[in-house]
Amino acid sequence: MGLGSLFKRKKKEKQEDAVVDSHIDINTQDCDACEKCTIACPNNVLIIVDGKSAVRDPQVCKSCKVCMAICPSDCITVN
């Protein structure tokens, strides 16, 4: 038993960083995998998986909405 065990310590609450997650919705039924969104994304967030667009890492997204603007099928929504 050490000296530190004699004193009660208040546990510090973990404060998680306030990371604003960008929410990206992709309507995969309308996506024809033209790759325009993956090429246009300045942060390299989108990839093509199994012939459809998919989100690689939503935390990297800066919500610039370039993917929404360039999608010919209007199947991407960034909130």
HTML snippet that shows the backbone in 3Dmol.js (N, CA, C, O; Angstrom):
<script src="https://3Dmol.org/build/3Dmol-min.js"></script>
<div id="view" style="width:600px;height:400px;position:relative"></div>
<script>
const pdb = `
ATOM      1  N   MET A   1       0.847  -1.164   0.000  1.00  0.00           N
ATOM      2  CA  MET A   1       0.000   0.000   0.000  1.00  0.00           C
ATOM      3  C   MET A   1       0.895   1.230   0.000  1.00  0.00           C
ATOM      4  O   MET A   1       1.686   1.437   0.920  1.00  0.00           O
ATOM      5  N   GLY A   2       0.763   2.037  -1.034  1.00  0.00           N
ATOM      6  CA  GLY A   2       1.614   3.215  -1.151  1.00  0.00           C
ATOM      7  C   GLY A   2       0.948   4.439  -0.566  1.00  0.00           C
ATOM      8  O   GLY A   2      -0.234   4.423  -0.221  1.00  0.00           O
ATOM      9  N   LEU A   3       1.727   5.501  -0.459  1.00  0.00           N
ATOM     10  CA  LEU A   3       1.238   6.750   0.098  1.00  0.00           C
ATOM     11  C   LEU A   3       0.097   7.328  -0.728  1.00  0.00           C
ATOM     12  O   LEU A   3      -0.805   7.961  -0.180  1.00  0.00           O
ATOM     13  N   GLY A   4       0.128   7.120  -2.017  1.00  0.00           N
ATOM     14  CA  GLY A   4      -0.914   7.645  -2.913  1.00  0.00           C
ATOM     15  C   GLY A   4      -2.281   7.034  -2.644  1.00  0.00           C
ATOM     16  O   GLY A   4      -3.302   7.654  -2.941  1.00  0.00           O
ATOM     17  N   SER A   5      -2.316   5.844  -2.094  1.00  0.00           N
ATOM     18  CA  SER A   5      -3.600   5.194  -1.847  1.00  0.00           C
ATOM     19  C   SER A   5      -4.334   5.778  -0.639  1.00  0.00           C
ATOM     20  O   SER A   5      -5.512   5.484  -0.435  1.00  0.00           O
ATOM     21  N   LEU A   6      -3.654   6.600   0.163  1.00  0.00           N
ATOM     22  CA  LEU A   6      -4.284   7.205   1.330  1.00  0.00           C
ATOM     23  C   LEU A   6      -5.161   8.403   0.971  1.00  0.00           C
ATOM     24  O   LEU A   6      -6.038   8.794   1.741  1.00  0.00           O
ATOM     25  N   PHE A   7      -4.918   8.976  -0.198  1.00  0.00           N
ATOM     26  CA  PHE A   7      -5.656  10.165  -0.610  1.00  0.00           C
ATOM     27  C   PHE A   7      -6.655   9.806  -1.696  1.00  0.00           C
ATOM     28  O   PHE A   7      -6.339   9.072  -2.633  1.00  0.00           O
ATOM     29  N   LYS A   8      -7.842  10.323  -1.561  1.00  0.00           N
ATOM     30  CA  LYS A   8      -8.843  10.096  -2.596  1.00  0.00           C
ATOM     31  C   LYS A   8      -8.617  11.089  -3.723  1.00  0.00           C
ATOM     32  O   LYS A   8      -8.481  12.292  -3.499  1.00  0.00           O
ATOM     33  N   ARG A   9      -8.582  10.581  -4.892  1.00  0.00           N
ATOM     34  CA  ARG A   9      -8.400  11.433  -6.060  1.00  0.00           C
ATOM     35  C   ARG A   9      -9.693  11.471  -6.847  1.00  0.00           C
ATOM     36  O   ARG A   9     -10.378  10.462  -7.016  1.00  0.00           O
ATOM     37  N   LYS A  10      -9.999  12.635  -7.313  1.00  0.00           N
ATOM     38  CA  LYS A  10     -11.150  12.746  -8.194  1.00  0.00           C
ATOM     39  C   LYS A  10     -10.717  12.335  -9.593  1.00  0.00           C
ATOM     40  O   LYS A  10      -9.716  12.809 -10.130  1.00  0.00           O
ATOM     41  N   LYS A  11     -11.485  11.464 -10.142  1.00  0.00           N
ATOM     42  CA  LYS A  11     -11.171  11.036 -11.501  1.00  0.00           C
ATOM     43  C   LYS A  11     -11.549  12.139 -12.468  1.00  0.00           C
ATOM     44  O   LYS A  11     -12.649  12.690 -12.422  1.00  0.00           O
ATOM     45  N   LYS A  12     -10.628  12.438 -13.322  1.00  0.00           N
ATOM     46  CA  LYS A  12     -10.901  13.446 -14.338  1.00  0.00           C
ATOM     47  C   LYS A  12     -11.779  12.829 -15.408  1.00  0.00           C
ATOM     48  O   LYS A  12     -11.523  11.732 -15.904  1.00  0.00           O
ATOM     49  N   GLU A  13     -12.809  13.561 -15.743  1.00  0.00           N
ATOM     50  CA  GLU A  13     -13.681  13.071 -16.799  1.00  0.00           C
ATOM     51  C   GLU A  13     -12.999  13.276 -18.132  1.00  0.00           C
ATOM     52  O   GLU A  13     -12.412  14.324 -18.399  1.00  0.00           O
ATOM     53  N   LYS A  14     -13.087  12.285 -18.935  1.00  0.00           N
ATOM     54  CA  LYS A  14     -12.495  12.386 -20.261  1.00  0.00           C
ATOM     55  C   LYS A  14     -13.322  13.335 -21.114  1.00  0.00           C
ATOM     56  O   LYS A  14     -14.532  13.173 -21.275  1.00  0.00           O
ATOM     57  N   GLN A  15     -12.648  14.304 -21.638  1.00  0.00           N
ATOM     58  CA  GLN A  15     -13.316  15.225 -22.543  1.00  0.00           C
ATOM     59  C   GLN A  15     -12.893  14.868 -23.950  1.00  0.00           C
ATOM     60  O   GLN A  15     -11.753  15.090 -24.358  1.00  0.00           O
ATOM     61  N   GLU A  16     -13.813  14.327 -24.659  1.00  0.00           N
ATOM     62  CA  GLU A  16     -13.513  13.955 -26.029  1.00  0.00           C
ATOM     63  C   GLU A  16     -13.474  15.198 -26.888  1.00  0.00           C
ATOM     64  O   GLU A  16     -14.224  16.150 -26.672  1.00  0.00           O
ATOM     65  N   ASP A  17     -12.597  15.171 -27.855  1.00  0.00           N
ATOM     66  CA  ASP A  17     -12.501  16.296 -28.774  1.00  0.00           C
ATOM     67  C   ASP A  17     -13.812  16.457 -29.508  1.00  0.00           C
ATOM     68  O   ASP A  17     -14.441  15.481 -29.919  1.00  0.00           O
ATOM     69  N   ALA A  18     -14.208  17.688 -29.663  1.00  0.00           N
ATOM     70  CA  ALA A  18     -15.468  17.982 -30.343  1.00  0.00           C
ATOM     71  C   ALA A  18     -15.254  17.892 -31.850  1.00  0.00           C
ATOM     72  O   ALA A  18     -15.082  18.903 -32.531  1.00  0.00           O
ATOM     73  N   VAL A  19     -15.269  16.685 -32.346  1.00  0.00           N
ATOM     74  CA  VAL A  19     -15.088  16.460 -33.772  1.00  0.00           C
ATOM     75  C   VAL A  19     -16.466  16.419 -34.408  1.00  0.00           C
ATOM     76  O   VAL A  19     -17.321  15.625 -34.019  1.00  0.00           O
ATOM     77  N   VAL A  20     -16.664  17.265 -35.368  1.00  0.00           N
ATOM     78  CA  VAL A  20     -17.936  17.296 -36.068  1.00  0.00           C
ATOM     79  C   VAL A  20     -17.856  16.300 -37.209  1.00  0.00           C
ATOM     80  O   VAL A  20     -17.128  16.508 -38.179  1.00  0.00           O
ATOM     81  N   ASP A  21     -18.606  15.221 -37.086  1.00  0.00           N
ATOM     82  CA  ASP A  21     -18.602  14.215 -38.138  1.00  0.00           C
ATOM     83  C   ASP A  21     -19.478  14.670 -39.286  1.00  0.00           C
ATOM     84  O   ASP A  21     -20.635  15.050 -39.104  1.00  0.00           O
ATOM     85  N   SER A  22     -18.912  14.623 -40.441  1.00  0.00           N
ATOM     86  CA  SER A  22     -19.690  14.942 -41.625  1.00  0.00           C
ATOM     87  C   SER A  22     -20.496  13.706 -41.975  1.00  0.00           C
ATOM     88  O   SER A  22     -19.960  12.600 -42.051  1.00  0.00           O
ATOM     89  N   HIS A  23     -21.756  13.897 -42.183  1.00  0.00           N
ATOM     90  CA  HIS A  23     -22.601  12.762 -42.507  1.00  0.00           C
ATOM     91  C   HIS A  23     -22.809  12.731 -44.015  1.00  0.00           C
ATOM     92  O   HIS A  23     -23.365  13.665 -44.591  1.00  0.00           O
ATOM     93  N   ILE A  24     -22.371  11.679 -44.635  1.00  0.00           N
ATOM     94  CA  ILE A  24     -22.469  11.529 -46.081  1.00  0.00           C
ATOM     95  C   ILE A  24     -23.392  10.362 -46.381  1.00  0.00           C
ATOM     96  O   ILE A  24     -23.127   9.233 -45.969  1.00  0.00           O
ATOM     97  N   ASP A  25     -24.470  10.631 -47.096  1.00  0.00           N
ATOM     98  CA  ASP A  25     -25.392   9.580 -47.521  1.00  0.00           C
ATOM     99  C   ASP A  25     -25.216   9.340 -49.006  1.00  0.00           C
ATOM    100  O   ASP A  25     -25.185  10.282 -49.798  1.00  0.00           O
ATOM    101  N   ILE A  26     -25.100   8.075 -49.380  1.00  0.00           N
ATOM    102  CA  ILE A  26     -24.979   7.702 -50.785  1.00  0.00           C
ATOM    103  C   ILE A  26     -26.099   6.731 -51.117  1.00  0.00           C
ATOM    104  O   ILE A  26     -26.214   5.665 -50.512  1.00  0.00           O
ATOM    105  N   ASN A  27     -26.916   7.109 -52.078  1.00  0.00           N
ATOM    106  CA  ASN A  27     -27.974   6.229 -52.553  1.00  0.00           C
ATOM    107  C   ASN A  27     -27.332   5.256 -53.545  1.00  0.00           C
ATOM    108  O   ASN A  27     -27.156   5.574 -54.721  1.00  0.00           O
ATOM    109  N   THR A  28     -26.991   4.077 -53.054  1.00  0.00           N
ATOM    110  CA  THR A  28     -26.253   3.122 -53.874  1.00  0.00           C
ATOM    111  C   THR A  28     -27.088   2.536 -55.008  1.00  0.00           C
ATOM    112  O   THR A  28     -26.536   2.006 -55.972  1.00  0.00           O
ATOM    113  N   GLN A  29     -28.404   2.626 -54.902  1.00  0.00           N
ATOM    114  CA  GLN A  29     -29.249   2.116 -55.987  1.00  0.00           C
ATOM    115  C   GLN A  29     -29.135   2.978 -57.230  1.00  0.00           C
ATOM    116  O   GLN A  29     -29.215   2.473 -58.349  1.00  0.00           O
ATOM    117  N   ASP A  30     -28.946   4.287 -57.037  1.00  0.00           N
ATOM    118  CA  ASP A  30     -28.833   5.192 -58.175  1.00  0.00           C
ATOM    119  C   ASP A  30     -27.400   5.399 -58.640  1.00  0.00           C
ATOM    120  O   ASP A  30     -27.183   5.940 -59.725  1.00  0.00           O
ATOM    121  N   CYS A  31     -26.422   4.985 -57.855  1.00  0.00           N
ATOM    122  CA  CYS A  31     -25.009   5.188 -58.184  1.00  0.00           C
ATOM    123  C   CYS A  31     -24.592   4.259 -59.319  1.00  0.00           C
ATOM    124  O   CYS A  31     -24.813   3.049 -59.269  1.00  0.00           O
ATOM    125  N   ASP A  32     -23.977   4.861 -60.356  1.00  0.00           N
ATOM    126  CA  ASP A  32     -23.490   4.037 -61.469  1.00  0.00           C
ATOM    127  C   ASP A  32     -21.967   3.970 -61.502  1.00  0.00           C
ATOM    128  O   ASP A  32     -21.389   3.561 -62.509  1.00  0.00           O
ATOM    129  N   ALA A  33     -21.309   4.369 -60.410  1.00  0.00           N
ATOM    130  CA  ALA A  33     -19.851   4.280 -60.241  1.00  0.00           C
ATOM    131  C   ALA A  33     -19.095   4.979 -61.368  1.00  0.00           C
ATOM    132  O   ALA A  33     -18.158   4.422 -61.940  1.00  0.00           O
ATOM    133  N   CYS A  34     -19.508   6.189 -61.674  1.00  0.00           N
ATOM    134  CA  CYS A  34     -18.840   6.953 -62.728  1.00  0.00           C
ATOM    135  C   CYS A  34     -17.484   7.491 -62.268  1.00  0.00           C
ATOM    136  O   CYS A  34     -16.700   7.953 -63.096  1.00  0.00           O
ATOM    137  N   GLU A  35     -17.195   7.443 -60.979  1.00  0.00           N
ATOM    138  CA  GLU A  35     -15.950   7.863 -60.342  1.00  0.00           C
ATOM    139  C   GLU A  35     -15.717   9.368 -60.355  1.00  0.00           C
ATOM    140  O   GLU A  35     -14.629   9.820 -59.998  1.00  0.00           O
ATOM    141  N   LYS A  36     -16.708  10.151 -60.755  1.00  0.00           N
ATOM    142  CA  LYS A  36     -16.537  11.603 -60.766  1.00  0.00           C
ATOM    143  C   LYS A  36     -16.384  12.136 -59.347  1.00  0.00           C
ATOM    144  O   LYS A  36     -15.586  13.043 -59.112  1.00  0.00           O
ATOM    145  N   CYS A  37     -17.131  11.592 -58.409  1.00  0.00           N
ATOM    146  CA  CYS A  37     -17.047  12.053 -57.014  1.00  0.00           C
ATOM    147  C   CYS A  37     -15.701  11.692 -56.391  1.00  0.00           C
ATOM    148  O   CYS A  37     -15.135  12.484 -55.638  1.00  0.00           O
ATOM    149  N   THR A  38     -15.191  10.512 -56.697  1.00  0.00           N
ATOM    150  CA  THR A  38     -13.915  10.091 -56.121  1.00  0.00           C
ATOM    151  C   THR A  38     -12.762  10.921 -56.662  1.00  0.00           C
ATOM    152  O   THR A  38     -11.797  11.190 -55.945  1.00  0.00           O
ATOM    153  N   ILE A  39     -12.855  11.322 -57.906  1.00  0.00           N
ATOM    154  CA  ILE A  39     -11.810  12.148 -58.518  1.00  0.00           C
ATOM    155  C   ILE A  39     -11.904  13.588 -58.020  1.00  0.00           C
ATOM    156  O   ILE A  39     -10.882  14.230 -57.776  1.00  0.00           O
ATOM    157  N   ALA A  40     -13.123  14.095 -57.869  1.00  0.00           N
ATOM    158  CA  ALA A  40     -13.323  15.498 -57.503  1.00  0.00           C
ATOM    159  C   ALA A  40     -13.086  15.781 -56.026  1.00  0.00           C
ATOM    160  O   ALA A  40     -12.777  16.919 -55.673  1.00  0.00           O
ATOM    161  N   CYS A  41     -13.217  14.804 -55.163  1.00  0.00           N
ATOM    162  CA  CYS A  41     -13.089  15.028 -53.719  1.00  0.00           C
ATOM    163  C   CYS A  41     -11.671  15.476 -53.365  1.00  0.00           C
ATOM    164  O   CYS A  41     -10.714  14.733 -53.582  1.00  0.00           O
ATOM    165  N   PRO A  42     -11.531  16.688 -52.819  1.00  0.00           N
ATOM    166  CA  PRO A  42     -10.191  17.179 -52.480  1.00  0.00           C
ATOM    167  C   PRO A  42      -9.559  16.477 -51.277  1.00  0.00           C
ATOM    168  O   PRO A  42      -8.347  16.562 -51.076  1.00  0.00           O
ATOM    169  N   ASN A  43     -10.368  15.790 -50.484  1.00  0.00           N
ATOM    170  CA  ASN A  43      -9.864  15.110 -49.286  1.00  0.00           C
ATOM    171  C   ASN A  43      -9.790  13.597 -49.432  1.00  0.00           C
ATOM    172  O   ASN A  43      -9.460  12.894 -48.477  1.00  0.00           O
ATOM    173  N   ASN A  44     -10.093  13.099 -50.615  1.00  0.00           N
ATOM    174  CA  ASN A  44      -9.988  11.664 -50.913  1.00  0.00           C
ATOM    175  C   ASN A  44     -10.834  10.831 -49.949  1.00  0.00           C
ATOM    176  O   ASN A  44     -10.369   9.832 -49.400  1.00  0.00           O
ATOM    177  N   VAL A  45     -12.077  11.256 -49.755  1.00  0.00           N
ATOM    178  CA  VAL A  45     -12.980  10.598 -48.808  1.00  0.00           C
ATOM    179  C   VAL A  45     -13.722   9.435 -49.456  1.00  0.00           C
ATOM    180  O   VAL A  45     -14.004   8.437 -48.793  1.00  0.00           O
ATOM    181  N   LEU A  46     -14.038   9.551 -50.734  1.00  0.00           N
ATOM    182  CA  LEU A  46     -14.871   8.546 -51.405  1.00  0.00           C
ATOM    183  C   LEU A  46     -14.031   7.564 -52.214  1.00  0.00           C
ATOM    184  O   LEU A  46     -12.990   7.915 -52.770  1.00  0.00           O
ATOM    185  N   ILE A  47     -14.513   6.324 -52.263  1.00  0.00           N
ATOM    186  CA  ILE A  47     -13.875   5.273 -53.057  1.00  0.00           C
ATOM    187  C   ILE A  47     -14.969   4.480 -53.760  1.00  0.00           C
ATOM    188  O   ILE A  47     -16.145   4.591 -53.414  1.00  0.00           O
ATOM    189  N   ILE A  48     -14.582   3.689 -54.737  1.00  0.00           N
ATOM    190  CA  ILE A  48     -15.510   2.797 -55.428  1.00  0.00           C
ATOM    191  C   ILE A  48     -15.303   1.384 -54.879  1.00  0.00           C
ATOM    192  O   ILE A  48     -14.201   0.840 -54.942  1.00  0.00           O
ATOM    193  N   VAL A  49     -16.369   0.801 -54.345  1.00  0.00           N
ATOM    194  CA  VAL A  49     -16.328  -0.556 -53.803  1.00  0.00           C
ATOM    195  C   VAL A  49     -17.477  -1.346 -54.415  1.00  0.00           C
ATOM    196  O   VAL A  49     -18.636  -0.940 -54.323  1.00  0.00           O
ATOM    197  N   ASP A  50     -17.161  -2.451 -55.025  1.00  0.00           N
ATOM    198  CA  ASP A  50     -18.156  -3.325 -55.652  1.00  0.00           C
ATOM    199  C   ASP A  50     -19.042  -2.573 -56.643  1.00  0.00           C
ATOM    200  O   ASP A  50     -20.247  -2.817 -56.703  1.00  0.00           O
ATOM    201  N   GLY A  51     -18.462  -1.674 -57.408  1.00  0.00           N
ATOM    202  CA  GLY A  51     -19.207  -0.962 -58.431  1.00  0.00           C
ATOM    203  C   GLY A  51     -20.111   0.143 -57.916  1.00  0.00           C
ATOM    204  O   GLY A  51     -21.012   0.584 -58.629  1.00  0.00           O
ATOM    205  N   LYS A  52     -19.887   0.600 -56.683  1.00  0.00           N
ATOM    206  CA  LYS A  52     -20.679   1.674 -56.087  1.00  0.00           C
ATOM    207  C   LYS A  52     -19.756   2.603 -55.310  1.00  0.00           C
ATOM    208  O   LYS A  52     -18.705   2.177 -54.833  1.00  0.00           O
ATOM    209  N   SER A  53     -20.143   3.871 -55.179  1.00  0.00           N
ATOM    210  CA  SER A  53     -19.385   4.805 -54.361  1.00  0.00           C
ATOM    211  C   SER A  53     -19.577   4.466 -52.891  1.00  0.00           C
ATOM    212  O   SER A  53     -20.660   4.056 -52.472  1.00  0.00           O
ATOM    213  N   ALA A  54     -18.516   4.641 -52.113  1.00  0.00           N
ATOM    214  CA  ALA A  54     -18.573   4.372 -50.679  1.00  0.00           C
ATOM    215  C   ALA A  54     -17.689   5.386 -49.965  1.00  0.00           C
ATOM    216  O   ALA A  54     -16.791   5.976 -50.565  1.00  0.00           O
ATOM    217  N   VAL A  55     -17.952   5.578 -48.682  1.00  0.00           N
ATOM    218  CA  VAL A  55     -17.191   6.511 -47.869  1.00  0.00           C
ATOM    219  C   VAL A  55     -16.025   5.766 -47.228  1.00  0.00           C
ATOM    220  O   VAL A  55     -16.209   4.768 -46.532  1.00  0.00           O
ATOM    221  N   ARG A  56     -14.826   6.274 -47.480  1.00  0.00           N
ATOM    222  CA  ARG A  56     -13.629   5.664 -46.898  1.00  0.00           C
ATOM    223  C   ARG A  56     -13.487   6.060 -45.429  1.00  0.00           C
ATOM    224  O   ARG A  56     -13.351   5.199 -44.560  1.00  0.00           O
ATOM    225  N   ASP A  57     -13.518   7.363 -45.155  1.00  0.00           N
ATOM    226  CA  ASP A  57     -13.362   7.859 -43.788  1.00  0.00           C
ATOM    227  C   ASP A  57     -14.168   9.139 -43.632  1.00  0.00           C
ATOM    228  O   ASP A  57     -13.729  10.194 -44.091  1.00  0.00           O
ATOM    229  N   PRO A  58     -15.340   9.080 -42.995  1.00  0.00           N
ATOM    230  CA  PRO A  58     -16.196  10.270 -42.898  1.00  0.00           C
ATOM    231  C   PRO A  58     -15.607  11.391 -42.049  1.00  0.00           C
ATOM    232  O   PRO A  58     -16.022  12.542 -42.189  1.00  0.00           O
ATOM    233  N   GLN A  59     -14.660  11.091 -41.180  1.00  0.00           N
ATOM    234  CA  GLN A  59     -14.059  12.121 -40.345  1.00  0.00           C
ATOM    235  C   GLN A  59     -13.120  13.030 -41.129  1.00  0.00           C
ATOM    236  O   GLN A  59     -12.815  14.139 -40.688  1.00  0.00           O
ATOM    237  N   VAL A  60     -12.669  12.574 -42.268  1.00  0.00           N
ATOM    238  CA  VAL A  60     -11.764  13.373 -43.103  1.00  0.00           C
ATOM    239  C   VAL A  60     -12.548  14.384 -43.934  1.00  0.00           C
ATOM    240  O   VAL A  60     -11.989  15.382 -44.389  1.00  0.00           O
ATOM    241  N   CYS A  61     -13.824  14.132 -44.129  1.00  0.00           N
ATOM    242  CA  CYS A  61     -14.673  15.001 -44.939  1.00  0.00           C
ATOM    243  C   CYS A  61     -14.788  16.389 -44.321  1.00  0.00           C
ATOM    244  O   CYS A  61     -15.042  16.523 -43.124  1.00  0.00           O
ATOM    245  N   LYS A  62     -14.602  17.418 -45.140  1.00  0.00           N
ATOM    246  CA  LYS A  62     -14.696  18.810 -44.690  1.00  0.00           C
ATOM    247  C   LYS A  62     -16.011  19.461 -45.099  1.00  0.00           C
ATOM    248  O   LYS A  62     -16.165  20.677 -44.982  1.00  0.00           O
ATOM    249  N   SER A  63     -16.946  18.673 -45.571  1.00  0.00           N
ATOM    250  CA  SER A  63     -18.276  19.136 -45.976  1.00  0.00           C
ATOM    251  C   SER A  63     -18.232  20.209 -47.056  1.00  0.00           C
ATOM    252  O   SER A  63     -19.017  21.157 -47.024  1.00  0.00           O
ATOM    253  N   CYS A  64     -17.325  20.065 -48.004  1.00  0.00           N
ATOM    254  CA  CYS A  64     -17.234  21.048 -49.084  1.00  0.00           C
ATOM    255  C   CYS A  64     -18.328  20.843 -50.132  1.00  0.00           C
ATOM    256  O   CYS A  64     -18.621  21.752 -50.909  1.00  0.00           O
ATOM    257  N   LYS A  65     -18.923  19.671 -50.156  1.00  0.00           N
ATOM    258  CA  LYS A  65     -20.043  19.304 -51.024  1.00  0.00           C
ATOM    259  C   LYS A  65     -19.708  19.312 -52.520  1.00  0.00           C
ATOM    260  O   LYS A  65     -20.595  19.465 -53.360  1.00  0.00           O
ATOM    261  N   VAL A  66     -18.437  19.147 -52.840  1.00  0.00           N
ATOM    262  CA  VAL A  66     -18.033  19.029 -54.236  1.00  0.00           C
ATOM    263  C   VAL A  66     -18.597  17.749 -54.836  1.00  0.00           C
ATOM    264  O   VAL A  66     -18.996  17.729 -56.000  1.00  0.00           O
ATOM    265  N   CYS A  67     -18.632  16.689 -54.050  1.00  0.00           N
ATOM    266  CA  CYS A  67     -19.156  15.410 -54.529  1.00  0.00           C
ATOM    267  C   CYS A  67     -20.637  15.529 -54.896  1.00  0.00           C
ATOM    268  O   CYS A  67     -21.088  14.948 -55.883  1.00  0.00           O
ATOM    269  N   MET A  68     -21.380  16.280 -54.101  1.00  0.00           N
ATOM    270  CA  MET A  68     -22.812  16.493 -54.388  1.00  0.00           C
ATOM    271  C   MET A  68     -22.982  17.251 -55.697  1.00  0.00           C
ATOM    272  O   MET A  68     -23.850  16.929 -56.508  1.00  0.00           O
ATOM    273  N   ALA A  69     -22.152  18.248 -55.887  1.00  0.00           N
ATOM    274  CA  ALA A  69     -22.280  19.104 -57.070  1.00  0.00           C
ATOM    275  C   ALA A  69     -21.909  18.369 -58.353  1.00  0.00           C
ATOM    276  O   ALA A  69     -22.484  18.641 -59.407  1.00  0.00           O
ATOM    277  N   ILE A  70     -20.969  17.455 -58.281  1.00  0.00           N
ATOM    278  CA  ILE A  70     -20.475  16.818 -59.501  1.00  0.00           C
ATOM    279  C   ILE A  70     -21.208  15.525 -59.847  1.00  0.00           C
ATOM    280  O   ILE A  70     -21.095  15.038 -60.972  1.00  0.00           O
ATOM    281  N   CYS A  71     -21.949  14.965 -58.907  1.00  0.00           N
ATOM    282  CA  CYS A  71     -22.627  13.685 -59.131  1.00  0.00           C
ATOM    283  C   CYS A  71     -23.739  13.841 -60.177  1.00  0.00           C
ATOM    284  O   CYS A  71     -24.690  14.589 -59.952  1.00  0.00           O
ATOM    285  N   PRO A  72     -23.633  13.148 -61.315  1.00  0.00           N
ATOM    286  CA  PRO A  72     -24.663  13.260 -62.333  1.00  0.00           C
ATOM    287  C   PRO A  72     -25.975  12.573 -61.951  1.00  0.00           C
ATOM    288  O   PRO A  72     -27.024  12.887 -62.514  1.00  0.00           O
ATOM    289  N   SER A  73     -25.924  11.647 -61.005  1.00  0.00           N
ATOM    290  CA  SER A  73     -27.104  10.905 -60.590  1.00  0.00           C
ATOM    291  C   SER A  73     -27.785  11.514 -59.362  1.00  0.00           C
ATOM    292  O   SER A  73     -28.835  11.032 -58.937  1.00  0.00           O
ATOM    293  N   ASP A  74     -27.206  12.551 -58.800  1.00  0.00           N
ATOM    294  CA  ASP A  74     -27.715  13.186 -57.572  1.00  0.00           C
ATOM    295  C   ASP A  74     -27.944  12.159 -56.456  1.00  0.00           C
ATOM    296  O   ASP A  74     -28.972  12.192 -55.779  1.00  0.00           O
ATOM    297  N   CYS A  75     -26.994  11.261 -56.272  1.00  0.00           N
ATOM    298  CA  CYS A  75     -27.171  10.222 -55.271  1.00  0.00           C
ATOM    299  C   CYS A  75     -26.348  10.463 -53.994  1.00  0.00           C
ATOM    300  O   CYS A  75     -26.353   9.626 -53.091  1.00  0.00           O
ATOM    301  N   ILE A  76     -25.643  11.603 -53.914  1.00  0.00           N
ATOM    302  CA  ILE A  76     -24.830  11.901 -52.738  1.00  0.00           C
ATOM    303  C   ILE A  76     -25.436  13.092 -52.004  1.00  0.00           C
ATOM    304  O   ILE A  76     -25.774  14.108 -52.611  1.00  0.00           O
ATOM    305  N   THR A  77     -25.568  12.947 -50.675  1.00  0.00           N
ATOM    306  CA  THR A  77     -26.054  14.022 -49.831  1.00  0.00           C
ATOM    307  C   THR A  77     -25.089  14.201 -48.675  1.00  0.00           C
ATOM    308  O   THR A  77     -24.762  13.238 -47.980  1.00  0.00           O
ATOM    309  N   VAL A  78     -24.625  15.440 -48.463  1.00  0.00           N
ATOM    310  CA  VAL A  78     -23.737  15.755 -47.353  1.00  0.00           C
ATOM    311  C   VAL A  78     -24.485  16.694 -46.427  1.00  0.00           C
ATOM    312  O   VAL A  78     -24.893  17.783 -46.829  1.00  0.00           O
ATOM    313  N   ASN A  79     -24.663  16.267 -45.181  1.00  0.00           N
ATOM    314  CA  ASN A  79     -25.356  17.097 -44.182  1.00  0.00           C
ATOM    315  C   ASN A  79     -24.349  17.750 -43.265  1.00  0.00           C
ATOM    316  O   ASN A  79     -24.730  18.489 -42.356  1.00  0.00           O
TER     317      ASN A  79
END
`;
const viewer = $3Dmol.createViewer("view");
viewer.addModel(pdb, "pdb");
viewer.setStyle({}, {cartoon: {color: "spectrum"}});
viewer.zoomTo();
viewer.render();
</script>
